Amino acid sequence: MAKQRPAESEPEDASLPVAARALSPRERRRVRTMREIQGRALALFTEQGYGQTTIEQIAEASDISARTFFRYFPTKEDVVFWDEYDAVVLESLDSWPADLPLGDRIRSGILAWLAHYGPAEREELLDRWRIVIASPVLRNRAAEFERATAGMVLDALRQDASPDGSPVTPGVVVTASLSAYTQIIMRWAEEDGRESLQDVAETVLAALRQL
């Protein structure tokens, strides 16, 4: 009897950021599709403006239906703010000693998050945030996405509640830290990326430590 050949694993996709390569093949395909849709959307936003671009136009440029678009992105705003790095900051938080001050853990997580962006990913990030700072609607939505990320981090840090059992201290630290993250990206984009993202992060986080 002929031996059954082992199933071949899907080859690593070098076009995906490192953070996405550890996903399952199905998840990687989803990330790849989302990146393709996002790339087409950003090109349209840059060419004709965010407010002037419709979901139907994004879908047509991506060779999908509008209905398929909504399988990947709930709203047009989500296609701007989405990226696949959310898990990186959580992994970084887990890698630091639990007795380290929460603010230090989160600042380290933010720096690790930013460090995962290679040159191409940083350019994509800059393109996205150029669009954000040019749109009042997206500037307002940035705060909503910031709160959602803060909630995600808090969920991962329930064990770090303050000694009296009050969740106030972790909530304040996480909210302030994620607000600093948004300020890092916005300041970097407003300067059109002339200063390195890491340098902007160090400056903003140093100011946060003084509070």
C-alpha positions as CSV (number, residue, x, y, z in Angstrom):
1,M,0.0,0.0,0.0
2,A,1.3,3.4,-0.9
3,K,2.1,5.6,2.0
4,Q,-0.2,8.6,2.5
5,R,1.7,11.8,2.0
6,P,1.4,14.2,5.0
7,A,-0.7,17.3,4.4
8,E,1.4,20.2,3.3
9,S,1.1,23.3,5.5
10,E,0.3,26.6,3.8
11,P,3.6,28.4,2.9
12,E,4.4,31.4,5.0
13,D,3.2,34.6,3.3
14,A,6.0,37.1,3.4
15,S,3.5,39.8,2.3
16,L,1.9,39.6,5.7
17,P,3.3,41.3,8.8
18,V,5.1,39.1,11.3
19,A,2.3,39.5,13.8
20,A,-0.1,37.8,11.3
21,R,2.0,34.9,10.3
22,A,1.4,32.9,13.4
23,L,-2.4,32.8,12.7
24,S,-4.1,29.8,11.3
25,P,-4.3,29.5,7.5
26,R,-8.0,30.5,7.6
27,E,-7.2,33.6,9.7
28,R,-4.3,34.5,7.5
29,R,-6.5,34.4,4.4
30,R,-9.0,36.7,6.2
31,V,-6.2,39.1,7.2
32,R,-4.9,39.0,3.6
33,T,-8.3,39.9,2.2
34,M,-8.8,42.6,4.8
35,R,-5.4,44.1,3.9
36,E,-6.3,44.1,0.2
37,I,-9.7,45.8,0.8
38,Q,-8.0,48.3,3.1
39,G,-5.3,49.1,0.6
40,R,-7.9,49.8,-2.1
41,A,-9.9,51.9,0.3
42,L,-7.0,54.0,1.3
43,A,-6.0,54.6,-2.3
44,L,-9.6,55.9,-3.0
45,F,-9.6,58.0,0.2
46,T,-6.2,59.6,-0.8
47,E,-7.3,60.2,-4.3
48,Q,-10.8,61.6,-3.8
49,G,-11.3,62.2,-0.1
50,Y,-12.7,60.1,2.7
51,G,-16.1,61.7,2.7
52,Q,-16.5,61.5,-1.0
53,T,-15.7,57.8,-1.2
54,T,-18.6,55.3,-0.8
55,I,-18.5,51.7,0.3
56,E,-19.8,50.7,-3.1
57,Q,-16.8,52.3,-4.7
58,I,-14.5,50.5,-2.3
59,A,-16.2,47.2,-3.0
60,E,-16.0,47.7,-6.8
61,A,-12.3,48.6,-6.5
62,S,-11.7,45.4,-4.4
63,D,-13.7,43.3,-6.9
64,I,-16.2,42.3,-4.2
65,S,-19.9,43.1,-3.4
66,A,-20.9,45.7,-0.8
67,R,-22.4,42.8,1.1
68,T,-19.0,41.0,1.2
69,F,-17.4,44.3,2.4
70,F,-19.6,44.2,5.5
71,R,-18.4,40.6,6.3
72,Y,-15.0,42.1,6.9
73,F,-15.6,45.7,8.1
74,P,-18.8,46.8,10.0
75,T,-18.4,50.4,8.8
76,K,-16.3,52.6,6.5
77,E,-14.5,54.0,9.5
78,D,-13.4,50.5,10.5
79,V,-11.5,50.0,7.2
80,V,-9.3,53.0,8.2
81,F,-8.6,52.0,11.8
82,W,-8.3,48.3,11.5
83,D,-4.9,46.6,11.8
84,E,-3.8,43.2,12.9
85,Y,-1.5,44.3,15.8
86,D,-4.0,44.4,18.7
87,A,-2.8,41.1,20.1
88,V,0.8,42.3,20.2
89,V,0.3,44.7,23.1
90,L,-1.5,42.1,25.1
91,E,1.3,39.5,24.5
92,S,3.8,42.2,25.7
93,L,1.8,42.9,28.8
94,D,1.9,39.2,29.7
95,S,5.6,39.0,29.1
96,W,6.4,41.6,31.9
97,P,6.4,40.7,35.6
98,A,2.9,41.2,37.2
99,D,4.5,43.2,40.1
100,L,5.8,45.8,37.7
101,P,3.7,49.0,37.9
102,L,0.8,48.9,35.5
103,G,1.8,52.1,33.8
104,D,5.3,50.7,33.0
105,R,3.8,47.5,31.7
106,I,1.5,49.4,29.3
107,R,4.1,51.8,28.2
108,S,6.4,48.8,27.4
109,G,3.5,47.2,25.6
110,I,2.9,50.3,23.4
111,L,6.6,50.5,22.5
112,A,6.6,46.8,21.6
113,W,3.4,47.4,19.6
114,L,5.0,50.1,17.6
115,A,8.2,48.2,17.2
116,H,6.3,45.5,15.3
117,Y,5.7,47.8,12.4
118,G,8.4,47.3,9.7
119,P,9.2,50.1,7.1
120,A,6.3,49.1,4.8
121,E,3.8,48.8,7.6
122,R,4.8,52.1,9.0
123,E,4.2,53.7,5.7
124,E,0.8,52.1,5.6
125,L,0.1,53.4,9.1
126,L,1.2,56.9,8.1
127,D,-1.1,56.8,5.1
128,R,-4.0,55.8,7.3
129,W,-3.4,58.5,9.8
130,R,-2.9,61.2,7.2
131,I,-6.5,60.4,6.2
132,V,-7.6,60.4,9.9
133,I,-6.2,63.9,10.7
134,A,-7.7,65.3,7.5
135,S,-11.2,64.2,8.4
136,P,-13.1,65.6,11.4
137,V,-15.4,62.5,11.4
138,L,-12.4,60.2,11.7
139,R,-10.7,62.3,14.3
140,N,-13.9,61.9,16.5
141,R,-14.0,58.2,15.7
142,A,-10.4,57.8,16.8
143,A,-11.5,58.4,20.4
144,E,-14.1,55.6,20.1
145,F,-11.5,53.1,18.8
146,E,-9.2,54.2,21.6
147,R,-11.9,53.4,24.2
148,A,-12.5,50.0,22.6
149,T,-8.8,49.2,22.8
150,A,-8.6,50.4,26.4
151,G,-11.5,48.0,27.1
152,M,-9.6,45.2,25.5
153,V,-6.5,45.9,27.6
154,L,-8.6,46.2,30.8
155,D,-10.2,42.8,30.1
156,A,-6.7,41.3,29.9
157,L,-5.7,43.0,33.2
158,R,-8.5,42.1,35.5
159,Q,-6.0,40.4,37.8
160,D,-4.3,43.8,38.3
161,A,-7.2,45.4,40.2
162,S,-6.1,47.8,43.0
163,P,-5.7,46.4,46.5
164,D,-9.1,47.6,47.8
165,G,-10.8,45.8,44.9
166,S,-11.7,49.1,43.1
167,P,-11.2,49.0,39.3
168,V,-10.7,52.8,39.2
169,T,-6.9,52.9,39.3
170,P,-6.3,50.4,36.4
171,G,-9.0,52.1,34.4
172,V,-7.4,55.5,34.8
173,V,-3.9,54.2,33.9
174,V,-5.1,52.3,30.9
175,T,-7.2,55.1,29.6
176,A,-4.4,57.6,30.0
177,S,-1.9,55.3,28.3
178,L,-4.2,54.6,25.3
179,S,-4.9,58.3,24.9
180,A,-1.1,58.8,24.8
181,Y,-0.9,56.1,22.1
182,T,-3.4,58.0,20.0
183,Q,-1.5,61.2,20.5
184,I,1.7,59.5,19.4
185,I,0.2,58.4,16.1
186,M,-1.6,61.7,15.5
187,R,1.5,63.8,16.3
188,W,3.6,61.6,14.0
189,A,1.1,61.9,11.2
190,E,0.7,65.7,11.7
191,E,4.5,66.0,11.2
192,D,4.1,63.8,8.1
193,G,6.4,61.2,9.5
194,R,9.5,63.4,9.5
195,E,10.4,62.4,13.1
196,S,10.7,58.7,13.7
197,L,7.6,57.0,15.2
198,Q,9.8,55.6,18.1
199,D,11.2,59.1,18.9
200,V,7.6,60.6,19.0
201,A,6.5,57.7,21.2
202,E,9.4,58.2,23.7
203,T,8.6,62.0,23.9
204,V,4.9,61.5,24.5
205,L,5.4,58.6,27.0
206,A,8.1,60.6,28.9
207,A,5.5,63.4,29.3
208,L,3.0,60.9,30.5
209,R,5.4,59.8,33.2
210,Q,5.5,63.3,34.6
211,L,1.8,63.3,35.4
